Amino acid sequence: MDFLGVNAQLLGGFKYTLLIFFITLIAAIPLGLPIALGSMSRFKPLRWISRAFVWVIRGTPLMLQIMVVFYVPGLVFGTPFRSRIIAVIIAFIINYACYFSEIFRGGIVSVPKGQQEAGIVLGMSKSQIFFKVTLLQMIKRI
């Protein structure tokens, strides 16, 4: 194979890399926030499940997660994935959502308690305080 042929194949693979990257980014960022909120929940079973899920995903190699997403549905349900790229995208989304959830959780925790108290003094509801105060400062901090 000559130099141009190798470069053409590399560019063909690069488009899949970009596809995986952008789809993962678009889907994992919004999915990370509910996981972060679940890990901070007052409802202990939800908090425990969310933290355990993040701990397992962050503690296993991404390659193993890709293999699980690709092979386990076929073994358990009898319907294997037809497309490897879809299995890779799903595994990347789950993996990066867990990492983003830890980033978001750290950002939410870093907002001073006085900001929430100021929202209460201004007569804001808990959801207004979260969306208009805490979330905006979390975005600025992270």
ZAGULO-658734 format. One record per atom (N, C-alpha, C): x, y, z; chain; residue in one letter; atom name; residue number from 1. Coordinates in Angstrom, 1 decimal, decimal comma, m for minus. Layout:
<nodes>
[node [X Y Z] A A CA NUM],
...
</nodes>
This chain:
<nodes>
[node [0,8 m1,2 0,0] A M N 1],
[node [0,0 0,0 0,0] A M CA 1],
[node [0,9 1,2 0,0] A M C 1],
[node [0,5 2,2 m0,8] A D N 2],
[node [1,3 3,4 m0,8] A D CA 2],
[node [0,9 4,4 0,2] A D C 2],
[node [1,6 5,5 0,3] A F N 3],
[node [1,4 6,6 1,3] A F CA 3],
[node [0,0 7,2 1,2] A F C 3],
[node [m0,5 7,5 0,0] A L N 4],
[node [m1,8 8,1 m0,2] A L CA 4],
[node [m2,9 7,1 0,2] A L C 4],
[node [m2,7 5,8 m0,1] A G N 5],
[node [m3,7 4,8 0,3] A G CA 5],
[node [m3,9 4,7 1,8] A G C 5],
[node [m2,8 4,7 2,5] A V N 6],
[node [m2,8 4,7 4,0] A V CA 6],
[node [m3,5 5,9 4,5] A V C 6],
[node [m3,1 7,1 4,0] A N N 7],
[node [m3,8 8,3 4,5] A N CA 7],
[node [m5,3 8,3 4,2] A N C 7],
[node [m5,7 7,8 3,1] A A N 8],
[node [m7,1 7,7 2,7] A A CA 8],
[node [m7,8 6,9 3,8] A A C 8],
[node [m7,2 5,7 4,1] A Q N 9],
[node [m7,9 4,9 5,1] A Q CA 9],
[node [m7,9 5,5 6,5] A Q C 9],
[node [m6,8 6,2 6,8] A L N 10],
[node [m6,8 6,9 8,1] A L CA 10],
[node [m7,9 8,0 8,2] A L C 10],
[node [m8,1 8,8 7,1] A L N 11],
[node [m9,1 9,8 7,0] A L CA 11],
[node [m10,5 9,2 7,1] A L C 11],
[node [m10,7 8,0 6,5] A G N 12],
[node [m11,9 7,3 6,6] A G CA 12],
[node [m12,3 6,9 8,0] A G C 12],
[node [m11,3 6,5 8,8] A G N 13],
[node [m11,5 6,2 10,2] A G CA 13],
[node [m11,7 7,4 11,0] A G C 13],
[node [m11,1 8,5 10,6] A F N 14],
[node [m11,2 9,8 11,4] A F CA 14],
[node [m12,6 10,3 11,4] A F C 14],
[node [m13,4 10,1 10,3] A K N 15],
[node [m14,8 10,5 10,3] A K CA 15],
[node [m15,6 9,8 11,4] A K C 15],
[node [m15,3 8,5 11,6] A Y N 16],
[node [m16,0 7,8 12,6] A Y CA 16],
[node [m15,6 8,3 14,0] A Y C 16],
[node [m14,3 8,6 14,2] A T N 17],
[node [m13,8 9,2 15,4] A T CA 17],
[node [m14,6 10,5 15,7] A T C 17],
[node [m14,7 11,3 14,8] A L N 18],
[node [m15,4 12,6 15,0] A L CA 18],
[node [m16,9 12,3 15,3] A L C 18],
[node [m17,5 11,4 14,6] A L N 19],
[node [m18,9 11,0 14,8] A L CA 19],
[node [m19,1 10,6 16,2] A L C 19],
[node [m18,2 9,7 16,7] A I N 20],
[node [m18,3 9,2 18,1] A I CA 20],
[node [m18,2 10,3 19,1] A I C 20],
[node [m17,2 11,2 18,8] A F N 21],
[node [m16,9 12,3 19,7] A F CA 21],
[node [m18,1 13,2 19,9] A F C 21],
[node [m18,7 13,7 18,8] A F N 22],
[node [m19,7 14,6 18,8] A F CA 22],
[node [m21,0 14,0 19,4] A F C 22],
[node [m21,4 12,8 19,0] A I N 23],
[node [m22,6 12,2 19,6] A I CA 23],
[node [m22,4 12,0 21,1] A I C 23],
[node [m21,2 11,5 21,5] A T N 24],
[node [m21,0 11,3 22,9] A T CA 24],
[node [m21,1 12,6 23,7] A T C 24],
[node [m20,5 13,7 23,2] A L N 25],
[node [m20,5 14,9 23,9] A L CA 25],
[node [m22,0 15,5 24,0] A L C 25],
[node [m22,7 15,4 22,9] A I N 26],
[node [m24,1 15,9 22,9] A I CA 26],
[node [m25,0 15,1 23,8] A I C 26],
[node [m24,8 13,8 23,9] A A N 27],
[node [m25,6 13,0 24,8] A A CA 27],
[node [m25,2 12,8 26,2] A A C 27],
[node [m23,8 12,8 26,4] A A N 28],
[node [m23,3 12,6 27,8] A A CA 28],
[node [m23,4 13,8 28,7] A A C 28],
[node [m23,3 15,0 28,2] A I N 29],
[node [m23,4 16,1 29,1] A I CA 29],
[node [m24,8 16,3 29,7] A I C 29],
[node [m25,9 16,2 29,0] A P N 30],
[node [m27,2 16,3 29,6] A P CA 30],
[node [m27,5 15,0 30,5] A P C 30],
[node [m26,9 13,9 30,2] A L N 31],
[node [m27,2 12,7 31,0] A L CA 31],
[node [m26,4 12,8 32,3] A L C 31],
[node [m25,3 13,5 32,3] A G N 32],
[node [m24,5 13,6 33,5] A G CA 32],
[node [m25,1 14,3 34,7] A G C 32],
[node [m26,0 15,3 34,4] A L N 33],
[node [m26,6 16,1 35,4] A L CA 33],
[node [m27,6 15,3 36,2] A L C 33],
[node [m28,5 14,5 35,6] A P N 34],
[node [m29,4 13,6 36,4] A P CA 34],
[node [m28,6 12,6 37,3] A P C 34],
[node [m27,6 12,1 36,7] A I N 35],
[node [m26,8 11,1 37,5] A I CA 35],
[node [m26,1 11,8 38,7] A I C 35],
[node [m25,7 13,1 38,5] A A N 36],
[node [m25,1 13,8 39,6] A A CA 36],
[node [m26,1 14,2 40,7] A A C 36],
[node [m27,3 14,5 40,2] A L N 37],
[node [m28,4 14,8 41,2] A L CA 37],
[node [m28,8 13,6 41,9] A L C 37],
[node [m28,8 12,4 41,2] A G N 38],
[node [m29,1 11,2 41,9] A G CA 38],
[node [m28,1 10,8 43,0] A G C 38],
[node [m26,8 11,1 42,7] A S N 39],
[node [m25,8 10,8 43,7] A S CA 39],
[node [m25,8 11,8 44,9] A S C 39],
[node [m26,5 12,9 44,7] A M N 40],
[node [m26,7 13,9 45,8] A M CA 40],
[node [m28,1 13,8 46,5] A M C 40],
[node [m28,9 12,9 46,0] A S N 41],
[node [m30,3 12,8 46,5] A S CA 41],
[node [m30,4 12,5 48,0] A S C 41],
[node [m31,4 13,0 48,6] A R N 42],
[node [m31,7 12,7 50,0] A R CA 42],
[node [m32,3 11,3 50,1] A R C 42],
[node [m32,8 10,8 49,1] A F N 43],
[node [m33,4 9,4 49,0] A F CA 43],
[node [m32,2 8,4 49,0] A F C 43],
[node [m31,9 7,8 50,1] A K N 44],
[node [m30,7 7,0 50,2] A K CA 44],
[node [m30,6 5,8 49,2] A K C 44],
[node [m31,6 5,1 48,9] A P N 45],
[node [m31,4 4,0 47,8] A P CA 45],
[node [m31,0 4,6 46,5] A P C 45],
[node [m31,6 5,7 46,1] A L N 46],
[node [m31,3 6,3 44,8] A L CA 46],
[node [m29,8 6,8 44,8] A L C 46],
[node [m29,4 7,4 46,0] A R N 47],
[node [m28,1 7,9 46,1] A R CA 47],
[node [m27,1 6,8 46,1] A R C 47],
[node [m27,4 5,7 46,8] A W N 48],
[node [m26,5 4,5 46,8] A W CA 48],
[node [m26,4 3,9 45,4] A W C 48],
[node [m27,5 3,7 44,7] A I N 49],
[node [m27,4 3,1 43,4] A I CA 49],
[node [m26,7 4,0 42,4] A I C 49],
[node [m26,9 5,3 42,5] A S N 50],
[node [m26,2 6,2 41,6] A S CA 50],
[node [m24,7 6,2 41,8] A S C 50],
[node [m24,3 6,3 43,1] A R N 51],
[node [m22,9 6,3 43,4] A R CA 51],
[node [m22,2 5,0 43,0] A R C 51],
[node [m22,9 3,9 43,3] A A N 52],
[node [m22,4 2,6 42,9] A A CA 52],
[node [m22,2 2,4 41,4] A A C 52],
[node [m23,2 2,9 40,7] A F N 53],
[node [m23,1 2,9 39,2] A F CA 53],
[node [m21,9 3,7 38,7] A F C 53],
[node [m21,7 4,9 39,2] A V N 54],
[node [m20,6 5,7 38,8] A V CA 54],
[node [m19,3 5,1 39,2] A V C 54],
[node [m19,3 4,5 40,4] A W N 55],
[node [m18,0 3,8 40,9] A W CA 55],
[node [m17,6 2,7 40,0] A W C 55],
[node [m18,6 1,9 39,6] A V N 56],
[node [m18,3 0,7 38,7] A V CA 56],
[node [m17,9 1,2 37,3] A V C 56],
[node [m18,6 2,1 36,8] A I N 57],
[node [m18,3 2,6 35,4] A I CA 57],
[node [m16,9 3,3 35,4] A I C 57],
[node [m16,6 4,1 36,4] A R N 58],
[node [m15,3 4,7 36,5] A R CA 58],
[node [m14,2 3,8 36,8] A R C 58],
[node [m14,5 2,6 37,4] A G N 59],
[node [m13,5 1,7 37,8] A G CA 59],
[node [m13,2 0,6 36,8] A G C 59],
[node [m13,9 0,5 35,7] A T N 60],
[node [m13,7 m0,5 34,7] A T CA 60],
[node [m13,2 0,1 33,5] A T C 60],
[node [m12,3 m0,6 32,7] A P N 61],
[node [m11,8 0,0 31,5] A P CA 61],
[node [m12,9 0,2 30,4] A P C 61],
[node [m12,7 1,2 29,6] A L N 62],
[node [m13,7 1,5 28,6] A L CA 62],
[node [m13,8 0,3 27,6] A L C 62],
[node [m12,7 m0,3 27,3] A M N 63],
[node [m12,8 m1,4 26,3] A M CA 63],
[node [m13,7 m2,6 26,9] A M C 63],
[node [m13,6 m2,8 28,2] A L N 64],
[node [m14,5 m3,8 28,8] A L CA 64],
[node [m15,9 m3,4 28,7] A L C 64],
[node [m16,2 m2,1 28,9] A Q N 65],
[node [m17,6 m1,6 28,8] A Q CA 65],
[node [m18,1 m1,8 27,4] A Q C 65],
[node [m17,3 m1,5 26,4] A I N 66],
[node [m17,7 m1,7 25,0] A I CA 66],
[node [m18,0 m3,1 24,7] A I C 66],
[node [m17,2 m4,0 25,2] A M N 67],
[node [m17,5 m5,5 25,0] A M CA 67],
[node [m18,8 m5,9 25,7] A M C 67],
[node [m19,0 m5,4 26,9] A V N 68],
[node [m20,3 m5,7 27,6] A V CA 68],
[node [m21,5 m5,2 26,8] A V C 68],
[node [m21,4 m3,9 26,4] A V N 69],
[node [m22,5 m3,4 25,6] A V CA 69],
[node [m22,8 m4,1 24,3] A V C 69],
[node [m21,7 m4,6 23,7] A F N 70],
[node [m21,8 m5,3 22,4] A F CA 70],
[node [m22,3 m6,7 22,6] A F C 70],
[node [m21,8 m7,4 23,6] A Y N 71],
[node [m22,1 m8,9 23,6] A Y CA 71],
[node [m23,2 m9,3 24,6] A Y C 71],
[node [m23,4 m8,6 25,7] A V N 72],
[node [m24,3 m9,0 26,7] A V CA 72],
[node [m25,8 m9,0 26,2] A V C 72],
[node [m26,3 m8,0 25,5] A P N 73],
[node [m27,6 m8,1 25,0] A P CA 73],
[node [m27,9 m9,3 24,2] A P C 73],
[node [m26,9 m9,8 23,4] A G N 74],
[node [m27,1 m11,0 22,6] A G CA 74],
[node [m27,1 m12,2 23,5] A G C 74],
[node [m26,3 m12,2 24,5] A L N 75],
[node [m26,3 m13,4 25,4] A L CA 75],
[node [m27,5 m13,4 26,3] A L C 75],
[node [m28,0 m12,3 26,8] A V N 76],
[node [m29,1 m12,3 27,8] A V CA 76],
[node [m30,4 m12,3 27,1] A V C 76],
[node [m30,6 m11,5 26,1] A F N 77],
[node [m31,9 m11,3 25,4] A F CA 77],
[node [m32,0 m12,0 24,1] A F C 77],
[node [m30,9 m12,5 23,6] A G N 78],
[node [m30,9 m13,2 22,3] A G CA 78],
[node [m31,0 m12,3 21,1] A G C 78],
[node [m30,8 m11,0 21,3] A T N 79],
[node [m30,8 m10,0 20,2] A T CA 79],
[node [m29,5 m9,3 20,2] A T C 79],
[node [m28,5 m9,7 19,5] A P N 80],
[node [m27,2 m9,0 19,5] A P CA 80],
[node [m27,3 m7,7 18,7] A P C 80],
[node [m26,3 m6,9 19,0] A F N 81],
[node [m26,2 m5,6 18,3] A F CA 81],
[node [m25,8 m5,9 16,8] A F C 81],
[node [m26,4 m5,3 15,9] A R N 82],
[node [m26,0 m5,4 14,5] A R CA 82],
[node [m24,9 m4,5 14,1] A R C 82],
[node [m24,8 m3,4 14,8] A S N 83],
[node [m23,8 m2,4 14,5] A S CA 83],
[node [m22,8 m2,2 15,6] A S C 83],
[node [m21,5 m2,3 15,3] A R N 84],
[node [m20,5 m2,1 16,3] A R CA 84],
[node [m20,4 m0,6 16,7] A R C 84],
[node [m20,7 0,3 15,7] A I N 85],
[node [m20,5 1,7 16,0] A I CA 85],
[node [m21,6 2,1 17,0] A I C 85],
[node [m22,8 1,6 17,0] A I N 86],
[node [m23,9 2,0 17,9] A I CA 86],
[node [m23,5 1,5 19,3] A I C 86],
[node [m22,9 0,3 19,4] A A N 87],
[node [m22,5 m0,3 20,7] A A CA 87],
[node [m21,4 0,6 21,3] A A C 87],
[node [m20,5 1,0 20,5] A V N 88],
[node [m19,4 1,9 20,9] A V CA 88],
[node [m19,9 3,3 21,4] A V C 88],
[node [m20,9 3,8 20,7] A I N 89],
[node [m21,4 5,1 21,0] A I CA 89],
[node [m22,2 5,0 22,4] A I C 89],
[node [m22,9 3,9 22,6] A I N 90],
[node [m23,7 3,7 23,8] A I CA 90],
[node [m22,7 3,6 25,0] A I C 90],
[node [m21,6 2,8 24,8] A A N 91],
[node [m20,6 2,6 25,9] A A CA 91],
[node [m19,9 4,0 26,2] A A C 91],
[node [m19,6 4,7 25,2] A F N 92],
[node [m18,9 6,0 25,4] A F CA 92],
[node [m19,8 7,0 26,1] A F C 92],
[node [m21,1 7,0 25,7] A I N 93],
[node [m22,1 7,9 26,4] A I CA 93],
[node [m22,2 7,6 27,8] A I C 93],
[node [m22,4 6,3 28,2] A I N 94],
[node [m22,5 5,9 29,6] A I CA 94],
[node [m21,2 6,3 30,4] A I C 94],
[node [m20,1 6,0 29,8] A N N 95],
[node [m18,8 6,2 30,4] A N CA 95],
[node [m18,6 7,7 30,7] A N C 95],
[node [m18,8 8,5 29,7] A Y N 96],
[node [m18,5 9,9 29,8] A Y CA 96],
[node [m19,6 10,6 30,7] A Y C 96],
[node [m20,8 10,1 30,7] A A N 97],
[node [m21,9 10,7 31,5] A A CA 97],
[node [m21,5 10,5 33,0] A A C 97],
[node [m20,9 9,4 33,3] A C N 98],
[node [m20,4 9,2 34,7] A C CA 98],
[node [m19,3 10,1 35,1] A C C 98],
[node [m18,4 10,4 34,2] A Y N 99],
[node [m17,3 11,3 34,5] A Y CA 99],
[node [m17,9 12,7 34,6] A Y C 99],
[node [m18,8 13,1 33,7] A F N 100],
[node [m19,4 14,4 33,8] A F CA 100],
[node [m20,2 14,6 35,0] A F C 100],
[node [m20,9 13,5 35,5] A S N 101],
[node [m21,7 13,6 36,7] A S CA 101],
[node [m20,8 13,9 37,9] A S C 101],
[node [m19,6 13,4 38,0] A E N 102],
[node [m18,7 13,7 39,0] A E CA 102],
[node [m18,2 15,2 38,9] A E C 102],
[node [m18,0 15,7 37,7] A I N 103],
[node [m17,6 17,1 37,6] A I CA 103],
[node [m18,8 18,0 38,0] A I C 103],
[node [m20,0 17,6 37,6] A F N 104],
[node [m21,2 18,4 37,9] A F CA 104],
[node [m21,4 18,4 39,4] A F C 104],
[node [m21,3 17,2 40,0] A R N 105],
[node [m21,5 17,1 41,5] A R CA 105],
[node [m20,5 18,0 42,2] A R C 105],
[node [m19,2 18,0 41,8] A G N 106],
[node [m18,3 18,8 42,4] A G CA 106],
[node [m18,6 20,3 42,3] A G C 106],
[node [m19,1 20,7 41,1] A G N 107],
[node [m19,5 22,1 40,9] A G CA 107],
[node [m20,6 22,5 41,7] A G C 107],
[node [m21,6 21,6 41,9] A I N 108],
[node [m22,8 21,9 42,7] A I CA 108],
[node [m22,4 22,1 44,2] A I C 108],
[node [m21,6 21,2 44,6] A V N 109],
[node [m21,1 21,2 46,0] A V CA 109],
[node [m20,3 22,4 46,3] A V C 109],
[node [m19,6 22,9 45,3] A S N 110],
[node [m18,7 24,1 45,5] A S CA 110],
[node [m19,4 25,4 45,6] A S C 110],
[node [m20,7 25,4 45,3] A V N 111],
[node [m21,5 26,7 45,4] A V CA 111],
[node [m21,8 26,9 46,9] A V C 111],
[node [m21,4 28,1 47,4] A P N 112],
[node [m21,6 28,3 48,9] A P CA 112],
[node [m23,1 28,2 49,3] A P C 112],
[node [m23,3 27,7 50,5] A K N 113],
[node [m24,6 27,6 51,1] A K CA 113],
[node [m25,3 28,9 51,2] A K C 113],
[node [m24,5 30,0 51,4] A G N 114],
[node [m25,1 31,4 51,5] A G CA 114],
[node [m25,9 31,8 50,2] A G C 114],
[node [m25,5 31,2 49,1] A Q N 115],
[node [m26,2 31,5 47,8] A Q CA 115],
[node [m27,6 31,0 47,9] A Q C 115],
[node [m27,8 29,8 48,4] A Q N 116],
[node [m29,1 29,2 48,6] A Q CA 116],
[node [m29,9 30,0 49,6] A Q C 116],
[node [m29,3 30,4 50,7] A E N 117],
[node [m30,0 31,1 51,7] A E CA 117],
[node [m30,4 32,5 51,2] A E C 117],
[node [m29,6 33,1 50,3] A A N 118],
[node [m30,0 34,4 49,7] A A CA 118],
[node [m31,2 34,2 48,8] A A C 118],
[node [m31,3 33,1 48,1] A G N 119],
[node [m32,4 32,8 47,3] A G CA 119],
[node [m33,7 32,6 48,1] A G C 119],
[node [m33,6 32,0 49,3] A I N 120],
[node [m34,7 31,8 50,2] A I CA 120],
[node [m35,2 33,2 50,7] A I C 120],
[node [m34,3 34,0 51,0] A V N 121],
[node [m34,6 35,4 51,5] A V CA 121],
[node [m35,3 36,2 50,4] A V C 121],
[node [m34,9 35,9 49,2] A L N 122],
[node [m35,6 36,6 48,1] A L CA 122],
[node [m37,0 36,0 47,7] A L C 122],
[node [m37,3 34,9 48,4] A G N 123],
[node [m38,6 34,3 48,1] A G CA 123],
[node [m38,7 33,3 47,0] A G C 123],
[node [m37,5 32,8 46,6] A M N 124],
[node [m37,5 31,9 45,5] A M CA 124],
[node [m37,8 30,5 45,9] A M C 124],
[node [m38,4 29,7 45,0] A S N 125],
[node [m38,6 28,3 45,4] A S CA 125],
[node [m37,3 27,5 45,2] A S C 125],
[node [m37,4 26,2 45,7] A K N 126],
[node [m36,2 25,4 45,6] A K CA 126],
[node [m35,7 25,2 44,2] A K C 126],
[node [m36,7 25,0 43,3] A S N 127],
[node [m36,3 24,8 41,9] A S CA 127],
[node [m35,8 26,1 41,2] A S C 127],
[node [m36,4 27,2 41,6] A Q N 128],
[node [m35,8 28,5 41,1] A Q CA 128],
[node [m34,4 28,7 41,6] A Q C 128],
[node [m34,2 28,4 42,9] A I N 129],
[node [m32,8 28,6 43,4] A I CA 129],
[node [m31,8 27,7 42,7] A I C 129],
[node [m32,3 26,4 42,4] A F N 130],
[node [m31,3 25,5 41,7] A F CA 130],
[node [m31,0 26,0 40,3] A F C 130],
[node [m32,1 26,4 39,5] A F N 131],
[node [m31,9 26,7 38,1] A F CA 131],
[node [m31,3 28,1 37,9] A F C 131],
[node [m31,7 29,1 38,8] A K N 132],
[node [m31,3 30,5 38,6] A K CA 132],
[node [m30,0 30,8 39,4] A K C 132],
[node [m29,7 30,1 40,4] A V N 133],
[node [m28,5 30,4 41,2] A V CA 133],
[node [m27,5 29,3 41,1] A V C 133],
[node [m27,8 28,1 41,6] A T N 134],
[node [m26,8 27,1 41,8] A T CA 134],
[node [m26,3 26,6 40,4] A T C 134],
[node [m27,2 26,3 39,5] A L N 135],
[node [m26,8 25,8 38,2] A L CA 135],
[node [m25,9 26,7 37,4] A L C 135],
[node [m26,3 28,0 37,5] A L N 136],
[node [m25,5 29,0 36,7] A L CA 136],
[node [m24,1 29,2 37,4] A L C 136],
[node [m24,0 29,1 38,7] A Q N 137],
[node [m22,7 29,2 39,3] A Q CA 137],
[node [m21,9 28,0 39,1] A Q C 137],
[node [m22,6 26,8 39,1] A M N 138],
[node [m21,9 25,6 38,8] A M CA 138],
[node [m21,2 25,6 37,4] A M C 138],
[node [m22,0 26,1 36,5] A I N 139],
[node [m21,5 26,1 35,1] A I CA 139],
[node [m20,2 27,1 35,0] A I C 139],
[node [m20,3 28,2 35,8] A K N 140],
[node [m19,2 29,1 35,8] A K CA 140],
[node [m18,0 28,5 36,4] A K C 140],
[node [m18,2 27,7 37,5] A R N 141],
[node [m17,1 27,2 38,2] A R CA 141],
[node [m16,4 26,0 37,5] A R C 141],
[node [m17,2 25,2 36,8] A I N 142],
[node [m16,6 24,0 36,1] A I CA 142],
[node [m16,1 24,4 34,8] A I C 142],
</nodes>
